[in-house]
């Protein structure tokens, strides 16, 4: 499994076209302004946040494999990444106050934010950032974390500037720095990582069995933090977390899912915060070999699906219909590509043309890793049967699925929450040599379009190239993206300023406050 497969779900994004080559202006406030309801923000109080995780999967290393959302939340509040999702542009400053590219889009210079300090008062230097990025690059999955950037091409230029040199022109390079580029002090020993000071809006006071208490960092370079403290509590299921919220044991149930939202909708003492375009839930059809390698068969399955029914039943309406292109939250998402709709007659015709064996039963492998995933597989199987395709849904344990099925299976479910960047997901999952090519898809036209897109400096020209990239993905890839789930947080009525951005934006709780 990838370095932190679940965290990729919550992270990511692309740079807005207008901000490609220049430092972003202050754009880090991703909170729900509506939550404030005109009330002036108040300082003080402790926010109790529930987050999903398992005790057996706890990790404290910011550059390690983080299978728990609870761990990632804690790490993201204690440690800063160089950039972060923004409300106006997809990539906004965090520990880096700005960035600038060379004319050939290979060399990028990042400026460290003025006044940035570690929690022990030590100023953050370029050497700290270089050491941290090289440590990140040196992990087993380092190449996928910072693709195209070798460790020796990460250097300091004076005390406040970090230089990254890519092997190829990449107008999207800054988006790579918003996922796991957590910065530690240079030469921190592995045995000291758990207690290493961060640079983020909160300091770690204590950590016990996945639960933690964080206190406000008065000297945070990113601005004023209103909460006195934040307590993070680990839960193994959304239901248990939702129950704790309803019982008043926590103030926020993070990423709790549509089922809990449907229940809470009847409660006046609970607010529902929806984050559109949070999670893509595609079905993967293997293109390299097997029964779905024929493009006509893949098109038939896409046409056999009733997407609106999938969203209504699987997501309880908390989501939107997909059009087989990943990255629906991208400002450059091609909304002008015609939406696929159900056409059983054409689906049957394509299957006949392809010589598809409708006498056989094909297995669709899935997990129950996230709410609705297995349910989507079951409903899909019911729908495509009307086109003559017989599907048996097989549920696998998470470890077995990621070890035996992911990247290898002929037909399986997957999920991505890095859903605000078409290019990010293309680079991760669809370029021929990508490390997570889920469908085994190799398309020379797509590869060429990808490289031309990220190598194009002019914003208008680049948008045109990106549109062409999406058309190829829509027409020929191994993805059947029937829908995109909203991210859903539940909160007590006193909670204000919760983030509304999808993916990694959800862990930016430093602007939250309590109206009590």
C-alpha positions as CSV (number, residue, x, y, z in Angstrom):
1,X,0.0,0.0,0.0
2,X,1.2,3.6,-0.7
3,X,3.0,5.5,2.0
4,X,-0.3,6.7,3.6
5,X,-3.0,5.7,1.3
6,X,-5.8,7.0,3.6
7,X,-4.0,10.3,4.0
8,X,-3.8,10.8,0.3
9,X,-7.6,10.7,0.5
10,X,-7.6,13.8,2.7
11,X,-4.9,15.7,1.0
12,X,-3.9,17.3,-2.2
13,X,-4.9,19.8,-4.8
14,X,-3.5,21.8,-7.7
15,X,-2.4,25.4,-8.1
16,X,-4.9,27.9,-9.5
17,X,-3.8,29.0,-13.0
18,X,-3.5,32.7,-11.9
19,X,-1.1,31.7,-9.2
20,X,1.1,29.3,-11.0
21,X,4.3,31.2,-11.1
22,X,4.0,33.7,-8.3
23,X,3.9,33.7,-4.6
24,X,0.3,33.3,-3.3
25,X,-1.2,36.0,-1.3
26,X,-2.6,35.2,2.1
27,X,-5.3,32.6,1.4
28,X,-5.1,30.2,4.3
29,X,-8.5,30.9,5.8
30,X,-10.6,27.9,4.8
31,X,-13.2,28.1,7.6
32,X,-16.9,28.2,7.2
33,X,-17.8,31.9,7.5
34,X,-21.4,31.0,7.7
35,X,-20.7,29.2,11.0
36,X,-19.9,32.5,12.6
37,X,-23.4,33.8,11.9
38,X,-22.2,37.4,12.3
39,X,-20.8,36.8,15.8
40,X,-17.4,38.2,16.6
41,X,-14.9,35.4,17.1
42,X,-14.0,34.7,20.7
43,X,-10.7,33.6,22.1
44,X,-10.4,30.8,24.6
45,X,-11.8,27.3,25.3
46,X,-10.9,23.8,24.4
47,X,-12.3,22.1,21.3
48,X,-12.8,18.3,21.6
49,X,-12.5,16.6,18.2
50,X,-13.2,13.0,17.3
51,X,-11.2,11.4,14.5
52,X,-11.1,7.9,13.1
53,X,-8.2,5.5,13.7
54,X,-7.2,2.2,15.1
55,X,-4.9,1.7,18.1
56,X,-2.9,-0.9,16.2
57,X,-2.0,1.6,13.5
58,X,-0.9,4.5,15.5
59,X,2.2,6.4,14.2
60,X,3.9,9.5,15.4
61,X,6.4,10.1,12.6
62,X,5.3,13.0,10.3
63,X,7.1,11.3,7.4
64,X,5.9,7.8,8.2
65,X,2.9,5.7,7.2
66,X,-0.2,7.3,8.7
67,X,-3.1,5.0,8.4
68,X,-5.1,6.9,11.1
69,X,-6.9,10.1,10.4
70,X,-6.5,10.9,14.1
71,X,-2.7,10.7,13.8
72,X,-2.7,12.9,10.6
73,X,-4.9,15.5,12.3
74,X,-2.5,15.8,15.3
75,X,0.6,15.9,13.1
76,X,-1.0,18.5,10.8
77,X,-1.7,20.8,13.7
78,X,1.7,20.4,15.3
79,X,3.8,20.5,12.1
80,X,3.5,22.8,9.1
81,X,3.8,21.8,5.5
82,X,5.3,24.2,3.0
83,X,2.0,24.9,1.3
84,X,-1.6,24.2,2.0
85,X,-5.1,24.3,0.3
86,X,-6.6,27.7,0.1
87,X,-10.0,29.2,-0.3
88,X,-9.3,31.5,-3.3
89,X,-6.5,29.5,-4.9
90,X,-6.0,25.8,-4.6
91,X,-2.5,26.2,-3.2
92,X,-1.8,28.8,-0.4
93,X,1.2,29.6,1.8
94,X,1.9,27.8,5.0
95,X,5.5,27.5,6.2
96,X,6.5,28.9,2.8
97,X,5.3,32.5,2.3
98,X,5.8,32.3,-1.5
99,X,7.4,30.5,-4.4
100,X,8.8,31.4,-7.9
101,X,9.6,29.2,-10.9
102,X,12.4,29.5,-13.4
103,X,11.5,30.1,-17.1
104,X,11.8,26.4,-17.9
105,X,9.6,25.4,-14.9
106,X,12.2,23.1,-13.5
107,X,13.7,25.2,-10.7
108,X,11.4,26.4,-7.9
109,X,12.5,28.7,-5.1
110,X,10.4,28.7,-1.8
111,X,10.7,31.5,0.7
112,X,10.3,30.6,4.4
113,X,7.6,32.6,6.2
114,X,8.9,35.5,8.2
115,X,9.0,34.8,11.9
116,X,8.6,31.1,11.5
117,X,9.8,29.3,14.7
118,X,9.8,25.9,16.1
119,X,7.9,25.5,19.4
120,X,11.1,25.7,21.4
121,X,11.7,29.2,20.0
122,X,14.4,28.2,17.4
123,X,14.0,30.0,14.0
124,X,13.2,27.8,11.1
125,X,16.0,27.8,8.5
126,X,16.3,26.6,5.0
127,X,18.6,23.9,6.2
128,X,15.8,22.5,8.4
129,X,13.5,22.4,5.4
130,X,16.1,20.8,3.2
131,X,16.9,18.1,5.8
132,X,13.2,17.4,6.3
133,X,12.4,17.1,2.5
134,X,15.4,14.9,2.0
135,X,14.3,12.7,4.9
136,X,10.8,12.5,3.3
137,X,12.3,11.7,-0.1
138,X,14.4,8.9,1.5
139,X,11.3,7.0,2.7
140,X,10.3,3.8,0.9
141,X,7.7,5.7,-1.1
142,X,9.7,8.9,-1.3
143,X,9.7,8.9,-5.1
144,X,5.9,9.1,-5.2
145,X,5.8,11.8,-2.5
146,X,8.2,14.1,-4.4
147,X,8.1,12.8,-8.0
148,X,10.8,14.1,-10.3
149,X,12.8,15.5,-7.5
150,X,16.0,13.8,-6.4
151,X,17.3,14.3,-2.8
152,X,20.5,16.0,-4.2
153,X,18.4,18.5,-6.0
154,X,16.9,19.9,-2.8
155,X,19.2,22.6,-1.5
156,X,19.3,25.7,0.6
157,X,20.1,29.2,-0.8
158,X,20.9,31.3,2.2
159,X,19.0,31.0,5.5
160,X,15.5,31.7,4.1
161,X,15.2,30.1,0.7
162,X,14.9,26.5,-0.4
163,X,15.5,25.4,-4.0
164,X,13.9,22.4,-5.6
165,X,15.0,21.2,-9.0
166,X,12.7,18.9,-11.0
167,X,13.9,16.4,-13.6
168,X,11.3,17.8,-16.0
169,X,9.3,21.0,-16.5
170,X,6.5,21.0,-13.9
171,X,4.2,23.9,-13.5
172,X,2.4,22.0,-10.7
173,X,5.4,21.4,-8.5
174,X,4.1,23.4,-5.5
175,X,1.2,21.1,-5.1
176,X,3.7,18.4,-4.2
177,X,4.6,20.4,-1.1
178,X,1.2,20.4,0.5
179,X,0.8,16.8,1.3
180,X,3.4,15.5,3.7
181,X,6.2,18.1,3.7
182,X,6.2,18.5,7.5
183,X,9.3,20.3,8.7
184,X,11.4,19.1,11.6
185,X,14.6,20.5,13.0
186,X,17.7,19.4,11.1
187,X,19.3,16.2,12.3
188,X,16.5,15.2,14.6
189,X,17.1,11.5,15.5
190,X,14.4,8.9,14.8
191,X,14.0,8.1,18.5
192,X,13.3,11.8,19.2
193,X,10.8,12.3,16.4
194,X,7.7,11.7,18.6
195,X,8.7,14.6,20.9
196,X,10.3,16.9,18.2
197,X,9.0,20.5,18.3
198,X,6.9,21.5,15.3
199,X,6.2,24.9,13.8
200,X,2.4,24.6,13.6
201,X,-0.5,26.5,15.3
202,X,-0.6,24.0,18.3
203,X,1.9,22.4,20.6
204,X,1.7,18.9,21.7
205,X,1.1,18.7,25.5
206,X,0.5,15.0,25.8
207,X,-0.2,11.9,23.7
208,X,-1.8,8.7,25.0
209,X,-2.9,5.7,23.1
210,X,-3.9,7.7,20.0
211,X,-5.5,10.5,22.0
212,X,-3.8,13.9,22.4
213,X,-4.1,17.3,24.0
214,X,-2.7,20.3,22.0
215,X,-2.2,23.8,23.3
216,X,-2.2,27.1,21.4
217,X,1.2,28.2,19.9
218,X,1.2,31.9,20.8
219,X,4.1,32.6,18.4
220,X,2.7,30.9,15.3
221,X,3.8,32.7,12.1
222,X,0.4,32.1,10.5
223,X,-1.6,34.5,12.7
224,X,-3.7,34.4,15.8
225,X,-5.0,31.1,17.1
226,X,-8.2,31.5,19.1
227,X,-8.6,28.2,20.9
228,X,-6.7,27.7,24.1
229,X,-6.4,24.0,23.4
230,X,-7.6,21.1,21.3
231,X,-8.2,17.6,22.4
232,X,-8.2,14.8,19.8
233,X,-9.9,11.6,20.6
234,X,-9.5,8.4,18.5
235,X,-12.6,6.4,17.4
236,X,-12.6,3.1,15.5
237,X,-16.0,3.7,13.8
238,X,-18.0,6.7,12.6
239,X,-21.0,5.4,14.6
240,X,-19.1,5.4,17.8
241,X,-17.8,8.9,17.1
242,X,-21.3,10.2,16.2
243,X,-22.7,8.7,19.4
244,X,-20.0,10.5,21.4
245,X,-21.0,13.8,19.8
246,X,-24.7,13.3,20.5
247,X,-23.8,12.4,24.1
248,X,-21.9,15.7,24.5
249,X,-18.5,13.9,24.9
250,X,-16.9,15.7,21.9
251,X,-17.6,18.9,20.1
252,X,-16.8,17.8,16.5
253,X,-17.1,14.4,14.8
254,X,-14.7,14.6,11.9
255,X,-15.4,13.0,8.5
256,X,-18.3,11.0,10.0
257,X,-20.1,10.1,6.8
258,X,-23.6,10.4,5.2
259,X,-25.4,7.9,7.5
260,X,-24.6,10.0,10.6
261,X,-25.5,13.2,8.7
262,X,-28.9,11.8,7.8
263,X,-29.5,11.0,11.5
264,X,-28.2,14.3,12.7
265,X,-30.3,16.3,10.3
266,X,-33.3,15.9,12.7
267,X,-31.3,17.4,15.6
268,X,-31.4,21.1,16.1
269,X,-28.5,21.0,18.5
270,X,-26.1,19.6,15.8
271,X,-24.8,21.4,12.8
272,X,-23.7,19.6,9.6
273,X,-20.7,20.9,7.7
274,X,-20.5,19.7,4.1
275,X,-17.3,19.7,2.1
276,X,-18.2,19.2,-1.6
277,X,-15.9,17.2,-3.9
278,X,-14.3,15.5,-0.9
279,X,-14.0,11.9,-2.0
280,X,-14.0,10.2,-5.4
281,X,-15.3,6.6,-5.2
282,X,-14.5,5.1,-8.7
283,X,-14.7,1.5,-9.8
284,X,-11.4,0.4,-11.5
285,X,-11.5,-1.7,-14.6
286,X,-8.2,-3.2,-15.5
287,X,-7.1,-2.1,-19.0
288,X,-3.8,-4.0,-19.3
289,X,-5.4,-7.5,-19.5
290,X,-8.4,-9.5,-18.6
291,X,-12.1,-9.2,-19.4
292,X,-12.3,-5.4,-19.2
293,X,-9.3,-4.7,-21.4
294,X,-11.5,-4.0,-24.4
295,X,-12.5,-0.3,-24.4
296,X,-16.0,-1.2,-25.7
297,X,-16.6,-3.3,-22.6
298,X,-15.5,-0.5,-20.3
299,X,-17.7,2.0,-22.1
300,X,-20.6,-0.5,-21.8
301,X,-20.2,-0.7,-18.0
302,X,-20.1,3.1,-17.8
303,X,-23.3,3.3,-19.7
304,X,-25.0,0.6,-17.6
305,X,-24.8,2.7,-14.4
306,X,-27.6,4.8,-13.1
307,X,-25.4,7.5,-11.5
308,X,-28.1,9.6,-9.9
309,X,-29.5,6.5,-8.2
310,X,-26.0,5.6,-6.9
311,X,-25.6,9.0,-5.3
312,X,-29.0,9.0,-3.9
313,X,-28.8,5.5,-2.4
314,X,-25.1,5.1,-1.5
315,X,-24.4,8.6,-0.4
316,X,-27.9,9.5,0.9
317,X,-27.8,12.4,-1.5
318,X,-24.6,13.9,0.2
319,X,-22.6,14.0,-3.0
320,X,-22.7,14.7,-6.8
321,X,-22.8,12.6,-9.9
322,X,-19.4,11.8,-11.5
323,X,-18.4,11.8,-15.1
324,X,-15.4,9.4,-15.1
325,X,-12.8,12.1,-14.6
326,X,-11.0,12.3,-11.3
327,X,-10.4,15.8,-9.7
328,X,-13.9,17.2,-9.8
329,X,-13.1,20.0,-7.3
330,X,-10.4,21.4,-9.6
331,X,-11.2,24.9,-10.8
332,X,-10.1,23.7,-14.3
333,X,-12.4,20.6,-14.2
334,X,-13.9,20.2,-17.7
335,X,-17.6,20.7,-17.0
336,X,-18.3,21.1,-20.7
337,X,-17.5,17.4,-21.4
338,X,-21.0,15.9,-21.9
339,X,-22.2,14.0,-18.8
340,X,-22.6,10.2,-19.4
341,X,-26.1,9.0,-18.7
342,X,-27.5,5.5,-18.5
343,X,-28.1,3.9,-21.9
344,X,-28.8,0.1,-21.5
345,X,-29.5,-0.4,-25.2
346,X,-26.1,1.0,-26.2
347,X,-24.4,-0.9,-23.4
348,X,-25.8,-4.2,-24.6
349,X,-24.8,-3.4,-28.2
350,X,-21.2,-2.6,-27.2
351,X,-20.9,-5.8,-25.2
352,X,-22.1,-7.8,-28.2
353,X,-19.7,-6.0,-30.5
354,X,-16.8,-6.8,-28.1
355,X,-17.8,-10.4,-27.9
356,X,-18.1,-10.1,-24.1
357,X,-19.0,-13.4,-22.4
358,X,-22.3,-12.7,-20.6
359,X,-22.6,-16.3,-19.4
360,X,-19.8,-15.8,-16.9
361,X,-20.0,-14.2,-13.5
362,X,-17.2,-11.7,-12.8
363,X,-16.0,-10.7,-9.3
364,X,-16.0,-7.2,-8.1
365,X,-13.6,-6.9,-5.1
366,X,-14.2,-4.3,-2.4
367,X,-13.6,-3.4,1.2
368,X,-15.5,-1.7,4.0
369,X,-12.6,0.8,4.6
370,X,-14.9,3.8,4.2
371,X,-18.7,4.2,4.5
372,X,-20.6,3.4,1.3
373,X,-17.8,1.7,-0.5
374,X,-19.1,-1.9,-0.3
375,X,-22.7,-0.6,-0.8
376,X,-21.6,1.1,-4.0
377,X,-20.3,-2.3,-5.3
378,X,-23.5,-4.1,-4.5
379,X,-25.7,-1.5,-6.2
380,X,-23.4,-1.4,-9.2
381,X,-23.7,-5.2,-9.5
382,X,-27.5,-4.9,-9.5
383,X,-27.6,-2.1,-12.1
384,X,-25.2,-3.7,-14.7
385,X,-27.1,-7.0,-14.5
386,X,-29.8,-5.2,-16.5
387,X,-27.3,-4.9,-19.3
388,X,-26.6,-8.6,-19.1
389,X,-23.4,-8.5,-16.9
390,X,-23.4,-10.8,-13.9
391,X,-21.2,-9.5,-11.0
392,X,-20.4,-11.2,-7.7
393,X,-19.4,-8.7,-5.0
394,X,-16.5,-10.0,-2.8
395,X,-15.6,-8.1,0.4
396,X,-12.0,-8.4,1.5
397,X,-10.3,-7.4,4.7
398,X,-8.4,-4.2,4.3
399,X,-4.9,-5.7,4.5
400,X,-5.7,-8.4,2.0
401,X,-7.3,-5.9,-0.4
402,X,-4.4,-3.5,-0.5
403,X,-1.8,-6.4,-0.7
404,X,-3.5,-8.7,-3.1
405,X,-6.1,-6.7,-5.1
406,X,-5.1,-3.0,-5.4
407,X,-3.1,-2.4,-8.6
408,X,-3.6,-6.0,-9.6
409,X,-7.4,-6.8,-9.8
410,X,-9.5,-6.9,-12.9
411,X,-12.5,-5.1,-11.3
412,X,-12.4,-3.4,-7.9
413,X,-13.5,-0.4,-5.9
414,X,-11.1,2.3,-4.8
415,X,-11.3,5.8,-3.3
416,X,-9.4,9.1,-3.5
417,X,-9.9,12.3,-1.5
418,X,-7.2,14.3,-3.3
419,X,-10.0,15.3,-5.4
420,X,-9.4,19.0,-6.2
421,X,-6.6,18.4,-8.8
422,X,-7.0,16.6,-12.2
423,X,-3.3,16.7,-12.7
424,X,-2.4,15.3,-9.3
425,X,-4.5,12.3,-9.8
426,X,-3.4,11.8,-13.3
427,X,0.2,11.8,-12.2
428,X,-0.5,9.4,-9.4
429,X,-2.8,6.9,-11.1
430,X,-2.9,7.2,-14.9
431,X,0.4,8.2,-16.4
432,X,1.9,4.9,-17.8
433,X,4.9,4.8,-15.4
434,X,3.0,6.1,-12.3
435,X,3.6,4.0,-9.2
436,X,-0.1,3.7,-8.4
437,X,-1.5,3.0,-11.9
438,X,-4.6,1.3,-10.6
439,X,-6.0,0.1,-14.0
440,X,-2.6,-0.7,-15.6
441,X,-3.5,1.9,-18.2
442,X,-0.9,2.8,-20.8
443,X,-1.9,5.5,-23.2
444,X,0.8,7.3,-25.2
445,X,-1.6,10.2,-26.1
446,X,-2.5,10.7,-22.4
447,X,1.2,10.6,-21.3
448,X,2.1,13.2,-23.9
449,X,-0.9,15.4,-22.9
450,X,0.1,15.1,-19.3
451,X,3.7,16.2,-19.9
452,X,2.6,19.0,-22.2
453,X,0.1,20.2,-19.6
454,X,2.5,20.5,-16.7
455,X,5.2,21.9,-18.9
456,X,3.0,24.8,-20.2
457,X,3.6,28.2,-18.6
458,X,0.9,30.3,-20.2
459,X,-2.3,29.9,-18.1
460,X,-4.7,30.0,-21.0
461,X,-2.7,27.5,-23.1
462,X,-2.3,25.3,-20.1
463,X,-6.0,25.2,-19.4
464,X,-6.6,24.1,-23.0
465,X,-4.1,21.3,-22.7
466,X,-5.7,20.2,-19.4
467,X,-9.1,20.1,-21.0
468,X,-7.7,17.7,-23.7
469,X,-6.1,15.6,-21.0
470,X,-9.5,15.2,-19.3
471,X,-11.2,14.2,-22.6
472,X,-8.8,11.3,-23.0
473,X,-9.4,10.2,-19.5
474,X,-13.1,10.4,-19.9
475,X,-13.1,8.4,-23.2
476,X,-10.5,5.7,-22.5
477,X,-9.2,5.3,-18.9
478,X,-10.0,2.4,-16.6
479,X,-12.1,4.5,-14.2
480,X,-15.8,4.4,-13.8
481,X,-16.4,7.4,-11.5
482,X,-20.1,7.2,-10.8
483,X,-20.1,9.8,-8.0
484,X,-18.2,12.0,-5.6
485,X,-19.0,12.1,-1.9
486,X,-19.3,15.2,0.2
487,X,-17.0,15.3,3.3
488,X,-19.2,15.6,6.4
489,X,-18.4,16.9,9.8
490,X,-20.9,17.1,12.6
491,X,-20.4,19.7,15.3
492,X,-22.1,21.2,18.4
493,X,-23.9,24.5,17.8
494,X,-21.2,26.4,19.7
495,X,-18.5,25.5,17.3
496,X,-17.5,28.1,14.7
497,X,-15.0,28.5,11.9
498,X,-14.8,24.9,10.8
499,X,-13.0,24.4,7.5
500,X,-15.2,23.7,4.4
501,X,-12.5,22.7,1.9
502,X,-12.2,19.0,0.9
503,X,-9.3,16.7,1.4
504,X,-6.3,18.0,3.4
505,X,-8.2,21.3,4.0
506,X,-10.3,19.6,6.5
507,X,-7.5,19.3,9.1
508,X,-6.9,23.1,9.1
509,X,-8.7,23.7,12.4
510,X,-6.5,26.6,13.6
511,X,-9.3,29.1,12.8
512,X,-12.0,27.3,14.7
513,X,-13.4,28.9,17.9
514,X,-16.2,28.4,20.4
515,X,-19.2,30.7,20.9
516,X,-19.6,30.1,24.6
